[in-house]
Amino acid sequence: MEKNLLFSFDDEITTGFYYDIDGHKIVVYFAAYYDNGRFVEKECQLIIEKWEYAKSKLSVDNQYKDLEDHIGIISMILNMHIADKKLFLTVNTLDGQYVDLLFYNCNVKIEDIS
């Protein structure tokens, strides 16, 4: 079953990126976001953490590989949804790649930055 998240980052370019390979944590920073369809012009961080496993692939490829094979600095999140305990993201990276990311059984949240 697919579940849409209540927040999104339509047309928002990232302002920062953090990846802790050993701690299983990615933080992506934005200047604004959408909360249940309402535009919120406030700095925030998207936190993806504590996944059981994570995979990546170029969007043009068919098969997922290790996360580190295609992880890059995320410049924009193009799509994000949850289905069957899996968080799926399609992102654009600073080097112009379109990458699909998959995180199994992870925590995902958004926090405002004061």
Phi, psi and omega per residue, in radians:
M1 nan 2.275 3.132
E2 -1.521 2.416 3.116
K3 -2.210 2.174 3.069
N4 -1.449 2.455 3.083
L5 -1.373 2.687 -3.126
L6 -1.384 -0.148 3.121
F7 -2.142 2.705 3.115
S8 -2.681 3.026 -3.046
F9 -2.327 0.745 -3.099
D10 -0.956 2.142 3.074
D11 1.088 0.292 3.134
E12 -1.707 2.186 3.085
I13 -1.511 2.437 -3.120
T14 -1.190 2.674 3.079
T15 -1.941 -0.135 3.115
G16 -2.980 2.842 -3.092
F17 -2.630 2.375 3.117
Y18 -2.392 2.348 3.123
Y19 -2.383 2.104 3.078
D20 -1.905 1.760 -3.053
I21 -1.107 -0.734 -3.095
D22 -1.370 -0.578 -3.119
G23 -1.514 0.005 -3.139
H24 0.897 1.048 -3.127
K25 -2.548 2.334 3.017
I26 -2.208 2.344 3.058
V27 -2.195 2.235 3.112
V28 -2.093 2.253 -3.055
Y29 -1.800 2.498 -3.138
F30 -2.395 2.729 3.064
A31 -1.489 -0.321 -3.122
A32 -2.799 2.943 3.117
Y33 -2.774 3.049 3.062
Y34 -1.935 2.265 3.104
D35 -2.001 1.880 -3.116
N36 0.931 0.706 3.101
G37 1.529 -0.136 -3.123
R38 -1.705 2.235 -3.132
F39 -1.256 2.242 3.128
V40 -2.098 1.943 -3.131
E41 -1.585 1.347 -3.120
K42 -2.590 2.383 3.127
E43 -1.064 2.451 -3.112
C44 -2.600 2.973 3.041
Q45 -2.305 2.303 3.010
L46 -1.589 2.150 -3.106
I47 -2.002 2.165 3.040
I48 -2.083 2.131 -3.035
E49 -2.657 2.918 3.009
K50 1.005 0.683 3.121
W51 -1.371 2.657 3.063
E52 -1.320 -0.747 2.998
Y53 -2.681 2.781 -3.131
A54 -2.436 2.519 -3.123
K55 -2.322 2.848 3.084
S56 -2.575 2.765 3.021
K57 -2.779 2.681 2.954
L58 -1.148 2.490 -3.063
S59 -1.031 -0.459 -3.139
V60 -1.416 -0.219 -3.128
D61 -1.516 2.879 -3.131
N62 -1.747 -0.480 -2.984
Q63 -2.001 2.334 3.060
Y64 -1.297 2.597 3.076
K65 -2.227 -2.974 3.097
D66 -1.038 2.598 -3.136
L67 -0.953 -0.740 -3.066
E68 -1.169 -0.298 -3.138
D69 -1.136 -0.522 -3.054
H70 -2.354 0.126 3.140
I71 -1.223 2.397 3.092
G72 -2.577 3.118 3.124
I73 -1.246 2.094 -3.086
I74 -1.329 2.227 3.085
S75 -1.811 -0.415 -3.141
M76 -2.783 2.428 3.017
I77 -1.698 2.068 -3.069
L78 -1.594 -0.550 -3.126
N79 -2.690 2.542 3.136
M80 -2.707 2.194 3.071
H81 -2.722 2.900 3.127
I82 -2.059 2.380 3.049
A83 -2.595 2.240 3.071
D84 0.896 0.918 3.124
K85 1.137 0.219 -3.140
K86 -2.001 2.269 3.008
L87 -1.644 2.147 3.120
F88 -1.909 2.309 3.049
L89 -2.282 2.444 2.894
T90 -1.962 2.162 -3.047
V91 -2.240 2.790 2.958
N92 -1.925 2.357 -3.127
T93 -1.786 2.890 -3.118
L94 -1.032 -0.480 3.134
D95 -1.542 0.211 3.031
G96 1.491 0.151 3.127
Q97 -1.467 2.564 2.974
Y98 -1.815 2.092 -2.980
V99 -2.220 2.406 3.022
D100 -1.765 2.258 3.135
L101 -2.020 2.506 3.122
L102 -2.312 2.213 3.094
F103 -2.144 2.134 -3.102
Y104 -1.660 2.231 3.045
N105 0.950 0.947 -3.093
C106 -1.859 2.907 2.942
N107 -1.671 2.329 3.095
V108 -2.344 2.298 -3.131
K109 -2.696 2.864 3.057
I110 -2.120 2.415 3.120
E111 -2.259 2.334 3.014
D112 -1.223 2.556 3.081
I113 -1.803 2.051 -3.096
S114 -1.362 nan nan
